[in-house]
Amino acid sequence: MASKDKDTVWIPRLLLLGFLLVGVLFSGVGYYLSGWQRDFNARSIETTLQVLRIDSKQSRDRNAAETGKEITLYRPVFQRRNDAGEWETYAGNLWNSHSPHKAGDTVSGRYDPKTGEMVSIDMLGQMRGLGNIFYGLGAGMFLLAFGVIWYRRRKSAPA
């Protein structure tokens, strides 16, 4: 019986390591998404954007091998008038499974004068929300890992 306990003692440690690694990964993704949004807000200016059109493309979903299904992805193409009164257009690289805007909409947004990047306030909010979700999941994994440590120490402490 003692050898069986010795053989299985690595399982909780491996589980603990897994929780910690997933916590670090999720927290890192949350930090990246929040940091990108924070940096973009710092280097961009508030402006009014018009949605010129909505681009769409077909993409295979994760289970396409079994289901054969394709999903439609969307991205808004924004335009704004610069100080000279000319139209500037921007089509980003962020494709969504739903379109946050409709063609012809006028929305609040931000514009980076150096790169020409345009992002609506709604899309920035989605990025912040996604970052918060990853932060929360990462924190949950850390709490789970520390809960396992606390439980194991409590269980092994002399009575």
Sequence and secondary structure as in RCSB ss.txt:
>XXXX:A:sequence
MASKDKDTVWIPRLLLLGFLLVGVLFSGVGYYLSGWQRDFNARSIETTLQVLRIDSKQSRDRNAAETGKEITLYR
PVFQRRNDAGEWETYAGNLWNSHSPHKAGDTVSGRYDPKTGEMVSIDMLGQMRGLGNIFYGLGAGMFLLAFGVIW
YRRRKSAPA
>XXXX:A:secstr
 HHHHHHHTHHHHHHHHHHHHHHHHHHHHHHHHHHHHHHHHHH EEEEEEEEEEEEEEEE TTHHHH  EEEEEE
EEEEEE TTS EEEEE S  BSS SS TT EEEEEE TTT  EEEHHHHHHHHHHHHHHHHHHHHHHHHHHHHHH
HHHHHHS  
